[in-house]
Amino acid sequence: MSVSQSDLCWLVADIRNQLRKNSPKPKVSPSTGPQARVTETLREELKQTRQQIQNDLAEISYLRTRCETAVTECQQEKQENIRLRHEVEVLTQQLSQQSEYCSGLGAACCTLLWRVSRSEDTIQSLLIGSKVEEFLTLVSNTLNSYVITYKSDWPGMDSDESQFVHALCGVITNIAASAFGRDFLITNPRGLQLVDTFIYVLEEAPHGKSARLKNLILMALYNLSINQNGIKYLSSKRGIVKLLAWLLQEEVATENQVNSLRLVQSLISVESNLNLIHELLEEVCNCIYIYT
């Protein structure tokens, strides 16, 4: 029995189909699933890393911009500080020159006023003016500032500041040398304030260097003690005898010692000042005890 060519082809095709259907399917290796998950995880981490890098680059760019801005502002501030420092130096120099000019002008004017005030007629003309109280306040404030500023570094006699202060005190001393001037000073509140300032200067001014200033003040206080109201006011100042006794011991200038002694003698010459006499006796006893 013969088989035709077409039947043979159909048979081959049928057998091939049967084999394809009945052949076992290849199984996936157990390692294929986890590897895919690892790959996917790495891929996701890589994506996140790239995103983080981009974010970091953006932040770096932002910080770089801020840094450049801060550097620019810092340079501008440095330039401004240099400019301000230069202005301060210029203003300080101008202030120093102005201060020197004012000191020189004050010293010259007050020295002339000091000489003019030696005349009693001139003193009366000065005291009936409208600026007398302001002048007394000026003297008081100037002495306070002078002692506070130069206590540890007292200027020389030839400095404008010293001549200015000495001239101011010299004018007051000359005013106190006249009866009209003594009465004016001791009955005026500004004059009493000035007397208190004089006592303060005697207490605080250093020895030796301030001898000229203390000499003028001691003479002014002695002149005031000639006035009845003046001696009452000076006697009411607590510790004044002790201060004068201390000046007698510590002062190097003989003239200041003599003026201190004259003022003590004037204060104890009034019979009603028994308390000052007792205070003086105590100081004398203390001195004797110390030196023995």
C-alpha positions in Angstrom: 0.0 0.0 0.0 1.5 3.3 -1.0 1.3 6.6 1.0 0.9 9.7 -0.9 3.2 12.7 -0.5 0.4 14.9 0.9 -0.5 12.3 3.5 3.1 12.0 4.6 3.4 15.8 5.0 0.2 15.9 7.1 1.4 13.0 9.2 4.7 14.8 9.9 2.9 18.0 10.8 0.6 16.2 13.1 3.4 14.3 14.9 5.2 17.7 15.3 2.2 19.3 16.9 1.7 16.3 19.2 5.3 16.5 20.3 5.0 20.3 20.9 2.0 19.8 23.0 3.3 16.8 25.0 6.9 18.1 25.5 7.5 19.4 29.1 7.9 23.2 29.5 11.3 24.4 30.8 11.2 25.3 34.5 12.6 28.6 35.8 15.6 28.3 37.9 15.0 29.1 41.6 17.7 31.8 41.4 16.0 33.8 38.7 13.3 35.5 41.0 15.6 36.9 43.8 18.1 38.2 41.3 15.4 40.2 39.5 14.3 41.7 42.8 17.8 42.6 43.8 18.3 44.2 40.4 15.1 46.2 40.8 16.1 47.3 44.3 19.6 48.4 43.0 17.9 50.2 40.2 15.6 52.0 42.6 18.4 52.9 44.9 20.4 54.2 42.0 17.5 56.4 41.0 17.2 57.8 44.5 20.9 58.4 44.7 20.9 60.3 41.5 18.0 62.4 42.8 19.8 63.0 46.1 22.9 64.1 44.1 20.8 66.5 42.1 19.3 67.9 45.3 22.8 68.2 46.9 24.1 70.0 43.8 21.2 72.4 43.9 21.8 73.1 47.6 25.5 73.6 47.0 24.7 76.1 44.3 22.4 77.9 46.7 25.0 77.9 49.4 27.7 79.1 47.0 25.5 82.0 46.0 24.9 82.9 49.6 28.6 82.6 50.4 29.5 84.9 47.5 26.8 87.4 48.7 28.2 87.2 52.3 31.7 87.8 51.0 30.6 90.8 49.0 28.8 92.2 52.0 31.8 91.6 54.3 34.1 93.4 51.9 31.6 96.3 51.8 31.5 96.4 55.6 35.3 96.3 55.8 35.5 99.3 53.4 32.8 101.1 55.5 34.7 100.4 58.7 37.9 101.7 57.2 36.0 104.9 56.1 34.4 105.3 59.6 37.8 104.7 61.3 39.3 107.4 59.2 36.5 109.8 60.0 36.9 109.0 63.8 40.6 109.8 63.5 39.9 113.1 61.8 37.2 114.0 64.3 39.4 113.0 67.2 42.2 115.2 65.9 39.8 118.1 65.3 38.4 117.6 68.8 41.9 117.6 70.3 42.8 120.8 68.4 39.5 122.4 69.5 40.1 121.4 73.1 43.7 122.8 73.0 42.3 126.0 71.5 39.6 126.3 74.1 42.1 125.6 76.9 44.5 128.2 75.6 41.7 130.7 75.1 40.3 130.1 78.6 43.7 130.3 80.2 44.4 133.6 78.5 41.0 135.2 79.3 41.0 134.0 82.9 44.5 135.1 83.5 43.6 138.6 82.3 40.5 138.5 84.5 42.6 137.3 87.4 44.8 140.4 87.1 41.8 142.7 86.6 40.1 141.3 89.7 42.8 142.6 92.0 41.0 145.9 92.1 38.1 146.1 94.5 36.1 148.4 92.2 36.4 145.8 89.5 35.1 143.1 91.8 32.0 145.0 92.5 31.4 145.6 88.8 31.9 141.8 88.2 29.5 140.7 90.9 26.6 142.9 89.9 26.5 141.3 86.4 24.0 138.8 85.3 26.4 135.9 84.7 28.0 135.7 88.1 26.2 132.6 89.2 27.0 130.9 86.0 30.6 131.8 86.5 30.6 130.3 90.0 29.0 127.1 88.7 31.6 127.1 85.9 34.5 127.3 88.4 32.9 124.6 90.6 32.3 122.1 87.8 35.7 122.8 86.2 37.5 122.0 89.5 35.5 118.8 90.0 36.3 117.6 86.5 39.9 118.7 86.7 40.6 116.7 89.9 38.7 113.6 88.6 40.4 113.6 85.3 44.0 114.4 86.3 44.2 113.0 89.9 46.5 110.2 88.8 48.3 112.2 86.1 48.5 115.8 87.3 49.5 118.2 84.4 52.4 120.5 84.7 52.3 124.1 85.8 52.9 125.4 82.3 50.0 123.5 80.7 47.0 125.4 79.4 44.7 123.3 81.7 46.6 124.2 84.8 46.8 127.9 84.0 43.1 128.0 83.2 42.2 126.3 86.6 44.7 128.4 88.5 43.3 131.6 87.0 39.7 130.6 87.9 40.7 130.0 91.5 42.8 133.2 91.5 39.7 135.2 90.5 37.7 133.7 93.4 40.6 134.3 95.8 40.6 138.0 94.8 36.8 138.2 95.1 37.0 136.7 98.6 39.7 139.3 99.5 37.2 142.1 99.4 34.4 142.6 102.0 31.8 142.9 99.3 33.0 139.7 97.5 33.2 137.7 100.8 29.6 138.6 101.6 28.4 137.8 98.1 30.1 134.4 98.0 28.9 133.3 101.4 25.3 134.4 100.9 24.9 132.9 97.4 24.0 129.2 97.0 26.4 128.9 94.1 29.1 130.4 96.2 28.5 127.9 99.0 28.7 125.1 96.5 32.0 126.5 95.4 33.3 126.5 99.0 32.4 122.8 99.2 34.2 122.1 96.0 37.3 123.9 97.4 37.3 121.6 100.4 36.9 118.6 98.1 39.9 119.6 96.1 42.0 120.0 99.2 41.1 116.4 100.1 41.6 114.8 96.7 44.3 116.7 94.9 47.7 115.0 95.1 50.5 116.5 97.2 53.4 118.3 95.6 52.1 118.7 92.1 48.9 120.6 93.2 50.7 122.9 95.6 49.9 126.0 93.6 46.2 125.2 93.3 45.9 124.3 97.0 47.7 127.6 97.9 45.0 129.6 96.1 42.2 127.6 97.6 43.6 128.0 101.2 43.9 131.7 100.7 40.4 132.0 99.4 39.1 130.0 102.4 41.0 132.1 104.8 39.6 135.3 103.2 36.1 133.8 103.6 36.8 133.0 107.3 37.2 136.7 108.0 33.5 137.1 107.2 31.1 136.3 110.2 28.9 134.1 108.0 31.9 132.7 106.3 33.5 131.4 109.5 30.1 130.0 110.6 29.8 128.0 107.4 33.4 126.8 107.4 33.0 125.8 111.1 29.9 123.7 110.2 31.9 121.6 107.8 32.6 118.3 109.5 36.2 117.3 109.6 37.7 120.5 108.3 40.2 120.8 111.2 41.3 117.2 110.7 41.8 118.1 107.0 43.9 121.1 107.8 45.9 119.2 110.3 46.5 116.6 107.7 47.7 119.2 105.2 50.1 120.6 107.8 51.7 117.2 108.1 51.7 116.1 104.5 52.1 119.2 102.4 55.6 119.8 101.2 55.2 123.5 100.3 55.9 125.7 103.2 53.4 128.4 102.0 50.6 125.8 102.1 51.5 124.8 105.6 51.5 128.4 106.7 48.1 129.1 105.0 46.6 125.9 106.6 47.8 127.1 110.0 46.4 130.6 109.4 43.0 129.1 108.5 43.1 126.9 111.7 43.9 129.9 113.8 41.0 131.8 112.2 38.5 129.0 112.9 39.4 128.5 116.5 39.6 132.2 117.3 35.8 132.3 117.7 34.9 131.3 121.3 31.8 129.5 120.1 33.9 127.0 118.1 34.8 124.9 121.1 34.2 121.7 119.2 36.8 122.7 116.7 39.3 123.4 119.5 38.7 119.9 120.9 39.0 118.4 117.5 42.3 120.3 117.0 43.6 119.1 120.4 42.8 115.5 119.4 44.7 115.9 116.2 47.7 117.3 118.0 47.7 114.5 120.5 47.5 112.0 117.7 50.5 113.6 116.0 52.5 113.6 119.2 51.7 109.9 119.7 52.7 109.1 116.2 56.0 110.9 116.3 56.9 109.5 119.7 
